[in-house]
Structures are given as C-alpha cells and as structure tokens.
Amino acid sequence: MLEDPSLAAPAVCPASADSTASAVTWPAAFPQGYAVVDVETTGLARDDRIVSAAVYRVDARGEIEDHWYTLVNPERDPGPVWIHGLTHEVLKGAPLFADIAEEFASRLADRVLVAHNAVFDWSMIAREYARAQRTAPVRQRLCTIALSKELGLPLANHKLETLAAHFGVVQRRAHHALDDARVLAEAFRPSLHAAAHGGVRLPLLECRPLTEWYEGGADQGAAGRIGRQAGYRPGGWRPSRKRPPCPYPNPGRYEPGRPLQQGMRVAFSGDTSVERELLEDRAVAAGLHVATSVSRLTSLLVTNDPDSGTGKTVKARQFGTPVVDEAAFGQLLQDVAPAQ
C-alpha cells in the first residue's frame, strides 16, 4: 500500500555512527530490537482514530531491517486533511484497523516501540487494539524527544525536522507516516550509537495496554460507534477526571534551591517523557495543587522546552514564575515540605 516508494528509500547515516559502533563495546542492557513507528490520526482526543501507520523495524544497533506502511479507514471524518493529506475518498477503500491489527502486531512483537513523542503514538495504538478487543504486543517504549534530552543534543526545539536536520537526515514529506517513520529511524541510529558510546541510559518506559474499551459511558454499544463519551473501563487507562481541591493554602512561589511546599500551585507545559497524567498524580499525592494555567499565583512551571513560546511559558516569563524541567521536578517531588 505504499503511495510513493521513494519515501521508503533510506538515506546514508552519518559516518560517525559507524566509527562509534566499532569503537565501543555495545551495552548488554540495551534492547535487542526496535520498531520505529509513526501514526497519523483524525485528531488528538481519546476518541480519535488512526488513518495511517508505518513501522521501520531496526536491529539492536539501529540498522534498518524492513519497513511497512498502511492506510486505515477510521470509519469517521478524517480530521485535519490539510496536515496528513488523507481525504475521505482516499480512506474509504482502506482496511479497517481490525483488518491490519495482526500484521501491525507482527511488526511490533518483541521490540521496543520508538516514536517521536511516543506517549501519543502508543496511546493511539493501544486504543485501536482495545477497540478491536486485542492487545498490542508492546511492553516498552522509547521517546526520541526524551532520548535527545538525555544526550544533551543542541537542538533549538524538539520537532522531528530539527532532530533530522541535526543528523543530516533529509525529510521528504512531513506528516506522511512512512516518511516520518523513515526519518525517525535514520535519526534514531546515530542517537542510539551516541548513547552507547557515552554510557547514556535509554529512557525506556513501560507500555500499559488498555484492558477494555467502552463507548457511550454506561451504554457499551457495538464496536465502531465511537461517540463523544468514549473512554476506558477500570483496569485500563484512566479517563480524564476532575481532581479534588488541594487542602493546603498556597505558600507562594517556589524558590530555587529550596524544597517545594505543600499547597504550591504547579503547572505543566509541553511534552514529557513520563505521561502527563502520571506526573500530575504524583504532584497531587505530594500535596501540590495542579493548575491548568499560569497566573500570578502559580508557584512553578514544569516544562522541558522553556523557549517554546506556548501560552504558559510566555505568561511564566511575564509573571516571573520559576521554571524547572521534568527531571528537576522529579527530584523536588522526593522532598516536599509540609504545609505551614
């Protein structure tokens, strides 16, 4: 189902990766194989669907073994056609996800799923398998955004095109699943070798599959009727929910070098290597107030990209709100001072 075979042609990886391979003993703890994945979707919400998927299988040292690509009929409006270019006419004859689930699974089996902002790709894949009453054979994932941060790559931002340019990989068709997966596979290889050479840990995270998918709240209607109230049964991923108010008063802004204090208002912005909801849960469990926006009352903004120009980072600069990255926040959570 390849639309353009030229998109699958691998580019030559930088020579430094080859020299690194011969100069270092490969870490025994590194995984034995990876599935570099990209999916295009009808949107970003929990009830959105996959419209195309691509997988590049690579070996333990990042060498490309093969690739696979398919369109997927989402059984609904295709969403942002201006981004992925897949119209209703193009998709109406494509297979349903249930039809390609087995082949997709064979590409993922016994491998670490690698993606750029991997929590999103994994979330979409896990939901599709749950709808099909199956489980994706993935136990771990690796986000290349998180890996680039572990490596300390001098990137202006964390877009795929920026990572590709850093390693000299040519992107031919952005937001085409096959080309995005190819670009990522080619950029992942030198990243993997840099990690091996520098003794850098791989930021591997557990993939928790959905146990059941249900539609329409209490109405567990037939599969394929995805409504606005689609969500997850207990035992799968948790639905969005309103948290109880923080019981502690806000002691004010965080002061660098001092511990967080219960009651502080913490906001999050941008991509994180740990799932956002899990980070928020940890903050709430520590007695912090999770804020959905940044104001003069915000004690701290957590972001891995303080120069991103998002509304929260702009307001943080305007108000002088302290900013820390995800790793520093994780350290601060280990020693939160009690409320006064």
Secondary structure as a PSIPRED ss2 file (coil, helix, strand):
# PSIPRED VFORMAT (PSIPRED V4.0)

   1 M C   1.000  0.000  0.000
   2 L C   1.000  0.000  0.000
   3 E C   1.000  0.000  0.000
   4 D C   1.000  0.000  0.000
   5 P H   0.000  1.000  0.000
   6 S H   0.000  1.000  0.000
   7 L H   0.000  1.000  0.000
   8 A H   0.000  1.000  0.000
   9 A C   1.000  0.000  0.000
  10 P C   1.000  0.000  0.000
  11 A C   1.000  0.000  0.000
  12 V C   1.000  0.000  0.000
  13 C C   1.000  0.000  0.000
  14 P C   1.000  0.000  0.000
  15 A H   0.000  1.000  0.000
  16 S H   0.000  1.000  0.000
  17 A H   0.000  1.000  0.000
  18 D H   0.000  1.000  0.000
  19 S H   0.000  1.000  0.000
  20 T H   0.000  1.000  0.000
  21 A H   0.000  1.000  0.000
  22 S H   0.000  1.000  0.000
  23 A H   0.000  1.000  0.000
  24 V C   1.000  0.000  0.000
  25 T C   1.000  0.000  0.000
  26 W C   1.000  0.000  0.000
  27 P C   1.000  0.000  0.000
  28 A C   1.000  0.000  0.000
  29 A C   1.000  0.000  0.000
  30 F C   1.000  0.000  0.000
  31 P C   1.000  0.000  0.000
  32 Q C   1.000  0.000  0.000
  33 G E   0.000  0.000  1.000
  34 Y E   0.000  0.000  1.000
  35 A E   0.000  0.000  1.000
  36 V E   0.000  0.000  1.000
  37 V E   0.000  0.000  1.000
  38 D E   0.000  0.000  1.000
  39 V E   0.000  0.000  1.000
  40 E E   0.000  0.000  1.000
  41 T E   0.000  0.000  1.000
  42 T C   1.000  0.000  0.000
  43 G C   1.000  0.000  0.000
  44 L C   1.000  0.000  0.000
  45 A C   1.000  0.000  0.000
  46 R C   1.000  0.000  0.000
  47 D C   1.000  0.000  0.000
  48 D C   1.000  0.000  0.000
  49 R C   1.000  0.000  0.000
  50 I E   0.000  0.000  1.000
  51 V E   0.000  0.000  1.000
  52 S E   0.000  0.000  1.000
  53 A E   0.000  0.000  1.000
  54 A E   0.000  0.000  1.000
  55 V E   0.000  0.000  1.000
  56 Y E   0.000  0.000  1.000
  57 R E   0.000  0.000  1.000
  58 V E   0.000  0.000  1.000
  59 D E   0.000  0.000  1.000
  60 A C   1.000  0.000  0.000
  61 R C   1.000  0.000  0.000
  62 G C   1.000  0.000  0.000
  63 E C   1.000  0.000  0.000
  64 I E   0.000  0.000  1.000
  65 E E   0.000  0.000  1.000
  66 D E   0.000  0.000  1.000
  67 H E   0.000  0.000  1.000
  68 W E   0.000  0.000  1.000
  69 Y E   0.000  0.000  1.000
  70 T E   0.000  0.000  1.000
  71 L E   0.000  0.000  1.000
  72 V C   1.000  0.000  0.000
  73 N C   1.000  0.000  0.000
  74 P C   1.000  0.000  0.000
  75 E C   1.000  0.000  0.000
  76 R C   1.000  0.000  0.000
  77 D C   1.000  0.000  0.000
  78 P C   1.000  0.000  0.000
  79 G C   1.000  0.000  0.000
  80 P C   1.000  0.000  0.000
  81 V H   0.000  1.000  0.000
  82 W H   0.000  1.000  0.000
  83 I H   0.000  1.000  0.000
  84 H H   0.000  1.000  0.000
  85 G C   1.000  0.000  0.000
  86 L C   1.000  0.000  0.000
  87 T C   1.000  0.000  0.000
  88 H H   0.000  1.000  0.000
  89 E H   0.000  1.000  0.000
  90 V H   0.000  1.000  0.000
  91 L H   0.000  1.000  0.000
  92 K C   1.000  0.000  0.000
  93 G C   1.000  0.000  0.000
  94 A C   1.000  0.000  0.000
  95 P C   1.000  0.000  0.000
  96 L C   1.000  0.000  0.000
  97 F H   0.000  1.000  0.000
  98 A H   0.000  1.000  0.000
  99 D H   0.000  1.000  0.000
 100 I H   0.000  1.000  0.000
 101 A H   0.000  1.000  0.000
 102 E H   0.000  1.000  0.000
 103 E H   0.000  1.000  0.000
 104 F H   0.000  1.000  0.000
 105 A H   0.000  1.000  0.000
 106 S H   0.000  1.000  0.000
 107 R H   0.000  1.000  0.000
 108 L H   0.000  1.000  0.000
 109 A C   1.000  0.000  0.000
 110 D C   1.000  0.000  0.000
 111 R C   1.000  0.000  0.000
 112 V E   0.000  0.000  1.000
 113 L E   0.000  0.000  1.000
 114 V E   0.000  0.000  1.000
 115 A E   0.000  0.000  1.000
 116 H C   1.000  0.000  0.000
 117 N C   1.000  0.000  0.000
 118 A H   0.000  1.000  0.000
 119 V H   0.000  1.000  0.000
 120 F H   0.000  1.000  0.000
 121 D H   0.000  1.000  0.000
 122 W H   0.000  1.000  0.000
 123 S H   0.000  1.000  0.000
 124 M H   0.000  1.000  0.000
 125 I H   0.000  1.000  0.000
 126 A H   0.000  1.000  0.000
 127 R H   0.000  1.000  0.000
 128 E H   0.000  1.000  0.000
 129 Y H   0.000  1.000  0.000
 130 A H   0.000  1.000  0.000
 131 R H   0.000  1.000  0.000
 132 A C   1.000  0.000  0.000
 133 Q C   1.000  0.000  0.000
 134 R C   1.000  0.000  0.000
 135 T C   1.000  0.000  0.000
 136 A C   1.000  0.000  0.000
 137 P C   1.000  0.000  0.000
 138 V C   1.000  0.000  0.000
 139 R C   1.000  0.000  0.000
 140 Q E   0.000  0.000  1.000
 141 R E   0.000  0.000  1.000
 142 L E   0.000  0.000  1.000
 143 C E   0.000  0.000  1.000
 144 T H   0.000  1.000  0.000
 145 I H   0.000  1.000  0.000
 146 A H   0.000  1.000  0.000
 147 L H   0.000  1.000  0.000
 148 S H   0.000  1.000  0.000
 149 K H   0.000  1.000  0.000
 150 E H   0.000  1.000  0.000
 151 L H   0.000  1.000  0.000
 152 G C   1.000  0.000  0.000
 153 L C   1.000  0.000  0.000
 154 P C   1.000  0.000  0.000
 155 L C   1.000  0.000  0.000
 156 A C   1.000  0.000  0.000
 157 N C   1.000  0.000  0.000
 158 H C   1.000  0.000  0.000
 159 K C   1.000  0.000  0.000
 160 L H   0.000  1.000  0.000
 161 E H   0.000  1.000  0.000
 162 T H   0.000  1.000  0.000
 163 L H   0.000  1.000  0.000
 164 A H   0.000  1.000  0.000
 165 A H   0.000  1.000  0.000
 166 H H   0.000  1.000  0.000
 167 F C   1.000  0.000  0.000
 168 G C   1.000  0.000  0.000
 169 V C   1.000  0.000  0.000
 170 V C   1.000  0.000  0.000
 171 Q C   1.000  0.000  0.000
 172 R C   1.000  0.000  0.000
 173 R C   1.000  0.000  0.000
 174 A C   1.000  0.000  0.000
 175 H C   1.000  0.000  0.000
 176 H C   1.000  0.000  0.000
 177 A H   0.000  1.000  0.000
 178 L H   0.000  1.000  0.000
 179 D H   0.000  1.000  0.000
 180 D H   0.000  1.000  0.000
 181 A H   0.000  1.000  0.000
 182 R H   0.000  1.000  0.000
 183 V H   0.000  1.000  0.000
 184 L H   0.000  1.000  0.000
 185 A H   0.000  1.000  0.000
 186 E H   0.000  1.000  0.000
 187 A H   0.000  1.000  0.000
 188 F H   0.000  1.000  0.000
 189 R H   0.000  1.000  0.000
 190 P H   0.000  1.000  0.000
 191 S H   0.000  1.000  0.000
 192 L H   0.000  1.000  0.000
 193 H H   0.000  1.000  0.000
 194 A H   0.000  1.000  0.000
 195 A H   0.000  1.000  0.000
 196 A H   0.000  1.000  0.000
 197 H H   0.000  1.000  0.000
 198 G H   0.000  1.000  0.000
 199 G C   1.000  0.000  0.000
 200 V C   1.000  0.000  0.000
 201 R C   1.000  0.000  0.000
 202 L C   1.000  0.000  0.000
 203 P C   1.000  0.000  0.000
 204 L E   0.000  0.000  1.000
 205 L E   0.000  0.000  1.000
 206 E E   0.000  0.000  1.000
 207 C C   1.000  0.000  0.000
 208 R C   1.000  0.000  0.000
 209 P C   1.000  0.000  0.000
 210 L C   1.000  0.000  0.000
 211 T C   1.000  0.000  0.000
 212 E C   1.000  0.000  0.000
 213 W E   0.000  0.000  1.000
 214 Y E   0.000  0.000  1.000
 215 E C   1.000  0.000  0.000
 216 G C   1.000  0.000  0.000
 217 G C   1.000  0.000  0.000
 218 A C   1.000  0.000  0.000
 219 D C   1.000  0.000  0.000
 220 Q C   1.000  0.000  0.000
 221 G C   1.000  0.000  0.000
 222 A C   1.000  0.000  0.000
 223 A C   1.000  0.000  0.000
 224 G C   1.000  0.000  0.000
 225 R C   1.000  0.000  0.000
 226 I C   1.000  0.000  0.000
 227 G C   1.000  0.000  0.000
 228 R C   1.000  0.000  0.000
 229 Q C   1.000  0.000  0.000
 230 A C   1.000  0.000  0.000
 231 G E   0.000  0.000  1.000
 232 Y E   0.000  0.000  1.000
 233 R C   1.000  0.000  0.000
 234 P C   1.000  0.000  0.000
 235 G C   1.000  0.000  0.000
 236 G C   1.000  0.000  0.000
 237 W C   1.000  0.000  0.000
 238 R C   1.000  0.000  0.000
 239 P C   1.000  0.000  0.000
 240 S C   1.000  0.000  0.000
 241 R C   1.000  0.000  0.000
 242 K C   1.000  0.000  0.000
 243 R C   1.000  0.000  0.000
 244 P C   1.000  0.000  0.000
 245 P C   1.000  0.000  0.000
 246 C C   1.000  0.000  0.000
 247 P C   1.000  0.000  0.000
 248 Y C   1.000  0.000  0.000
 249 P C   1.000  0.000  0.000
 250 N C   1.000  0.000  0.000
 251 P C   1.000  0.000  0.000
 252 G C   1.000  0.000  0.000
 253 R C   1.000  0.000  0.000
 254 Y C   1.000  0.000  0.000
 255 E C   1.000  0.000  0.000
 256 P C   1.000  0.000  0.000
 257 G C   1.000  0.000  0.000
 258 R C   1.000  0.000  0.000
 259 P C   1.000  0.000  0.000
 260 L C   1.000  0.000  0.000
 261 Q E   0.000  0.000  1.000
 262 Q C   1.000  0.000  0.000
 263 G C   1.000  0.000  0.000
 264 M C   1.000  0.000  0.000
 265 R E   0.000  0.000  1.000
 266 V E   0.000  0.000  1.000
 267 A E   0.000  0.000  1.000
 268 F E   0.000  0.000  1.000
 269 S E   0.000  0.000  1.000
 270 G C   1.000  0.000  0.000
 271 D C   1.000  0.000  0.000
 272 T C   1.000  0.000  0.000
 273 S C   1.000  0.000  0.000
 274 V C   1.000  0.000  0.000
 275 E C   1.000  0.000  0.000
 276 R H   0.000  1.000  0.000
 277 E H   0.000  1.000  0.000
 278 L H   0.000  1.000  0.000
 279 L H   0.000  1.000  0.000
 280 E H   0.000  1.000  0.000
 281 D H   0.000  1.000  0.000
 282 R H   0.000  1.000  0.000
 283 A H   0.000  1.000  0.000
 284 V H   0.000  1.000  0.000
 285 A H   0.000  1.000  0.000
 286 A C   1.000  0.000  0.000
 287 G C   1.000  0.000  0.000
 288 L C   1.000  0.000  0.000
 289 H E   0.000  0.000  1.000
 290 V E   0.000  0.000  1.000
 291 A E   0.000  0.000  1.000
 292 T C   1.000  0.000  0.000
 293 S C   1.000  0.000  0.000
 294 V C   1.000  0.000  0.000
 295 S C   1.000  0.000  0.000
 296 R C   1.000  0.000  0.000
 297 L C   1.000  0.000  0.000
 298 T C   1.000  0.000  0.000
 299 S C   1.000  0.000  0.000
 300 L E   0.000  0.000  1.000
 301 L E   0.000  0.000  1.000
 302 V E   0.000  0.000  1.000
 303 T E   0.000  0.000  1.000
 304 N C   1.000  0.000  0.000
 305 D C   1.000  0.000  0.000
 306 P C   1.000  0.000  0.000
 307 D C   1.000  0.000  0.000
 308 S C   1.000  0.000  0.000
 309 G C   1.000  0.000  0.000
 310 T C   1.000  0.000  0.000
 311 G H   0.000  1.000  0.000
 312 K H   0.000  1.000  0.000
 313 T H   0.000  1.000  0.000
 314 V H   0.000  1.000  0.000
 315 K H   0.000  1.000  0.000
 316 A H   0.000  1.000  0.000
 317 R H   0.000  1.000  0.000
 318 Q H   0.000  1.000  0.000
 319 F H   0.000  1.000  0.000
 320 G C   1.000  0.000  0.000
 321 T C   1.000  0.000  0.000
 322 P C   1.000  0.000  0.000
 323 V E   0.000  0.000  1.000
 324 V E   0.000  0.000  1.000
 325 D C   1.000  0.000  0.000
 326 E H   0.000  1.000  0.000
 327 A H   0.000  1.000  0.000
 328 A H   0.000  1.000  0.000
 329 F H   0.000  1.000  0.000
 330 G H   0.000  1.000  0.000
 331 Q H   0.000  1.000  0.000
 332 L H   0.000  1.000  0.000
 333 L H   0.000  1.000  0.000
 334 Q C   1.000  0.000  0.000
 335 D C   1.000  0.000  0.000
 336 V C   1.000  0.000  0.000
 337 A E   0.000  0.000  1.000
 338 P C   1.000  0.000  0.000
 339 A C   1.000  0.000  0.000
 340 Q C   1.000  0.000  0.000
